[in-house]
Amino acid sequence: MLVEDDPDDELLTVRSLKKNNVCNDVVVVRDGAEALDYLFVTGAHAGRDPSAMPQVVLLDLNLPKVDGLEVLGRIRADERTRLLPVVILTSSEEQEDVVGGYVHGANSYIRKPVDAARFREAVGELGMYWMVLNETPR
């Protein structure tokens, strides 16, 4: 699941995953409220299968409606999503965001590279690790 409000970063992330042969379906939501609706099967996502959870959440921090750290806190506070891997994928270089991410339970914090080629490479590596190599509890 990709939580990203920037259409360019969304496109680059999804293309980078596909180019690096990470063939998992990627659910894209564009703000923090929609991310919570999807994960907790409410609002516009009330009809989806609640057992179909993402393998990993790629979470931007600077989101409309509900910011990324609040989304992360709510993920960690709920028994259904407490163990869901969450990777913060953001352009923020603020040390307080890095610390806040880990304090709220992020599994990883990755700063989006500015260079498009480096961005594609970073997304490919994180996709390979979190969606192919990483083992999650069932």
N, C-alpha and C positions, 0 to 999 in steps of 0.2 A: 504494500500500500504506500502510495506517495502522497504526502500532504504538502502541497506546493501551490502558492498563489501566483507565481510568476509564470506566464505561459511559455516564455523562452526557456526557462530552467526546466519546466515540465517536459517540453518537447525534447530537449537535450538529454535529460535523464532517461526518459523512456527509450529514445533511440539508442543511447549508449548501452542500456541493458540488453536490448535486442542484438546490437552489433557484437556484443561480447557473449552471445549465445546463452544469455539468461532468458529462457523462454517462458518463464512463469507469467501468468496474467498479472497485470499491474492495475490495481484499482487506484484511480486518481481522484482526490478530493481537493478542493481549492480554498478551504478555510478551516479553522479549528472546530467550529460548530459542526460542520459537515463530517469532519473526522470522527467526532464523538458520536454523531448520529449513526454513522456507518458501524463503528465498533460496538456500540451498545444497542443497535437495531431499533432506532427511534427515528422520529421525523420522516424525512423522505426515504429513509432506508428501513422503515418498519417492516416491510414485507420480505426482506431478504432472509436467507437461511442463516440463523445465528451460529450454526456450527462451522460455517465457512469463514474462518478467521484468516487474516494474512499471516504469512510466515515471518514477516518483518515489517515494521513501519519506518519509512524514511520521512522524517519530520523536520520541516522548516520551523524556525522560531518566530519570525516576524510574519504573523498571519492575521488576516482580518477576523473579526468577531470574537474569537478565543485564541489567545497567543499560544505558541508551542509549548512553553513550560507548563501552562495550565493544563493543556491537553495531556502532557506527559504525567503530571501529577494525578489526573483523574484516571489515566490508564493504570498507574501503579496502585491506586487506592481501591480498585475493584478486583474482586477475586477472579472474575472471568478473564481479565486481561493482565493481571499482575505480572505474569511471566513472559508476556509477549515481548520479543526483542524490539527495541526502539533505538534507531540510529538517528541522531540529530544531524541533518544535512543542511547547513546554513552558510550564509555569507558573513555572519557576525564574527568579528574578531575581538569582541569584548570578553575579557577574562571572566567577568561576572556571569556571562552567558555559559561559558564552559563549566565553571563551578556549579552554577544553577542547574545545568543539564545533568551533571553527575549526582548532585544532591537530590534531584527529583527522580533519579533512577535510570538515566540513559545508559544503554549498553555501550554506546560509542558516540563520539562527537567528531564530525568531519566538517572542516571548513571547505566550502565550495571553491575550487581553484578558479581564478579569473580567466585564465587561458582555456579556450574551448577544448583543445587537445588534451590538456591535463585533466580537465573536468571529465571528459569521456573516459579517460584511463582510470581516474579515481572511482567513478560510478561503476565501471566494469569490474574493478577489483572488489568493491564492496558488495556488488551484486553476487559475484562468484562466492565470496565468503559467506554472506548471510543467507543466500538462497540455495546454495549447493553444498558447501562444506559444513556449515554450522548445524549442530544437532539441537533441536528444541524439545522440551517436554511435551507429551501429548496428553 
